[in-house]
Amino acid sequence: MSGDVQDLLRAGQQPWKAAFEARLASLPTELAGPLGALHQGGSDPQVRERHEQAVTDLLHTSTPEVRQLIAATFFPQFPDVAARTLDALLTRHPYPQGYARRAFRAPGHRLAAAHAQAWLWQTWHTTREYPQPTEWFAVHAGLLNPWESHGLGLLLGQAISDGNEEVYQILRDTAGTQHPVARMGRHVPGALLSSTRGDAWTLAEGLLLAAQRQEGLRQVILETVDEASPDAFTRLLRLILNEDLLRFAATLRAACVWFGLNYDVTDLRAVRAHLTQALAYLDDPAAARAAVTTGAGVDAYLALFTLAMRDAVPAADLARPLLGDADPARRMAAAQYLMAAELLTDDDRRTLLRDPDLRLAALAGSAVTRWAGSDLFTFEAFETYALRLPEAARHEPVLFPWLGHVPPRETALDALPTLRGDRPFTVLAPHLNSMSVYGKTAVLRALGEQAKAAPLDAPTRALLLTLLQDRHSSVSQEAVTVMAHFTPDPAELVGPQDSVECFYAAFWCAGTLKRSNSSTVQG
């Protein structure tokens, strides 16, 4: 059967590269530049990310005429429906991407343009070898790899929104297993639910009800609900509650993803209550806004999520004042929403780092690790946060049972060296004893790099002596490696007998290491 599928697909293929590059070259320079750079690609992820950002900026500021040109370049087989799909991505489709995506919209915002850029590239890769009309893709999408056909759901949804009855009939026949070639896949419910047609939503509802014991089919449908229009989403949520579809594992899992919940099958009563409340807010946005302003933490959280399904940016404006609320649960609700919506600003993170409740402060503090620093916080601000943390991690639930983790002080102090900047190494001295082996080793490696570039001053060498005497052998051995880069001042060898003997032994080892390295180079 696999061979038959490949034969069907191969029959629709044609060479694409020369014609595409000719169309690309005919574009105005301001379009051909960023689009061509992304097409050329490259193996460096950072370079590719810069190209993707440039195309995102291009789409964010584009006019309908520009989008028509882009669509004609990338999708000559169906330029009009592709251009309208780009328009819809910028104005009415949700923008989050990835496994934990939410059904949030941000019409006209750059976040929507980022999704449009990703769709453009993914769908072009899927369709470029097939100079076929949308009707052909409606038939053959289910024969492609699932990751390839995913973006076709939005394209086909736009086609049926435009009134393409042939595409709609193909999808209906596919859903009913009546088509001789087409196969069921995510593109079918994705197209139905992302469209603007009420009869398409009704068909999707019927599919969900008809799934019964077919957990795989139910999962395929539910994985596309977050792409549904707000009205279609509301209808599906009402259906789930009215028909008690939460009894199925796939439904529970999907609902938790939509609302950022982490419940399991033992918490059905809580999930049902939360979804019922969310449905009420979807039906009455004014009540949702009131809940953000005056409601309890969970109410504010659910209200923000439902408001963002129509426009995440005004919802973020409502959420941001809550970061200064007296109730930590309401502060957590706002922070969780802003993070989920990708609308937490640098100022918001700095506000959170100063939060008197460590459960909130840790949300911002987790952005800094021993592997990667951040320019969000100054050394002093993060140091103050780190010293507030307890010696041992703890968990005190706030808002939901899974929220409220407070990391140990050691974890934050290990990250402190990444924020040192031009400050002397001695700013780390008060915290060495509270760092883990990994944190101390990171300090020593930075010291080693410094010693290669310039002589270490006396206070820094004193810090090195402290680390040389560490009880962990990996730390002291790393200190010995650093000491190979300089010769001690005799005055530094004055001290307790054990320390002096340790220092002499270390320099003997360091000298041996230096001679060994020299011999290796000469050999």
C-alpha positions, 0 to 999 in steps of 0.5 A: 500500500505504501508503494501505491501511495508513493505512486499517487504522489509521484504522479503529481510531482514536477521540478520546482526550483528553477521556476521558483527562483525565477519568480523570486528574482522578479520580486522587488528587492525589499521582498526578494532580499529577506525571502531569498536569504531564508530560501538559501538557508544555511546550517547555522541556527542563529543565522536562520533565526535572523532570516526568519525574523526578517521575513516575520518583520516583512509580513508584519508590515505587509500590505494585501498587495505585498502578500499577494505577490508573496503568495504568487511567488510561493504558491503559483498553483493557488495564489489567491487562496494562499494570500487570503490564508496569510491575511487570516493568519495575521488577523483571525487565526491563533498565533501560538505554536508548538505542543503547548499552544493555546487558542490565543489571537493577536490581530495585527501583532507581530506574534501573528506574523511569526505564525504566518512566517512559519506557515508560509515556509512549512506549507511551501515545503509541502506543496512546492513539488506539486503544481496542483490546485487546492482540490488535489491537495484536499484529496492527497493531504492525508497521504502525506506525512502528518507533519507535512499535511498539518499546514494544509488544514488552514489552507483548505479551511480558507478554501471552504471559507471562500465557498469552494464547494468541491474542497468541502465535499472532498473533506465531507467524503473523507470524514465519512470514509466515502472517498476512494483515495483521500484519507483522514488526517488532522487536515480535515478537522483543522480545515472544518474548524478553522473555516468561517462556515457554521455547517463545517463546524457542525460536521466537526461536532458530528465527527467528535460525537461519532468517534465513540471508542475510537480514541485515535480519531478523537485525538486527531479532532481535539488536537485541532480545536485550538485552531478553531474560530472563537465561536467554533471553539465555544460550540465544541466546549459546550458539546464536550460538557453537554455530552460528558466527553471528558470521560475520554482521556484524549478529551481531558488531555486536550482541555488541559492543554487549551487552558494550561492545566495539569490535571489527570483523570482523578481530577475530573470534577475540578476540570469540569468546573473550570471548563464550565466557568470558562464557557460562561466567560466565553459567552459573556466577555463582560463577565470575564473582564469583571472577573479579571478586575475583582475575581479570585485567582482561578476566576481571573486566570480562566477569564484571561485565557478566554478573553485572549481567544479573541485578542490577547493584547487587551487581555494582557493590558488587563492582566498586567496591573494584577502583578501588583495585586495584594493576593498572590493567587491573582498575581500568579494568574496574571503571570501565568497568562502573560507567559502563556501568551508570550506577552510578559515584558522585560519590565514584567519580569523585573517586577516579578523578580522583586515580588515578596512571594518567592513563588512568584519571584522564581518565575522570573529567576528561572530565566537565568541558569548556570548555562545561560545568563540574561541581560534582564537583571543586574548582578545585584538584583539577581543576587538579592533574589538568590539570597532570599531563597531557602537552602532547600527547595520547597513547594507551596501550591498557589492558584493550582496544585502544580504551581508554587515551586521555590528552587534552592538557593544553591541553584540561583547562586550557581547562575550568578557568575553568568551575570558578573560582567566586568565586576571583579571575581571577588563579588562571588567570594561571599557565595562560594560556600553556598554554590554547588560543585558545578557553580564553583567549577564554572567560576574556576573556568572563568578564572582560567580564561581570565588568567590566560589573558592577564595576571590575576590580582591578589584578591582574586588569587586569594579567592582561588586559594579558597577554592583550592581547599574545597572538599570536592576533588573536582573543584580543587583539581580545577583550581590546580589547572588554573594555577598553572597560569601564574607564579605565587607571591611568597606573601600568599604562602603565609597562613595556617600550616595546612593551607600553606602545605596545600598551596605548595602541593598545588603549585608543585602539581601546577608546575608539573602540569605546565611542564607536561603541557610544554613538553606536549607542545614541543613534542 
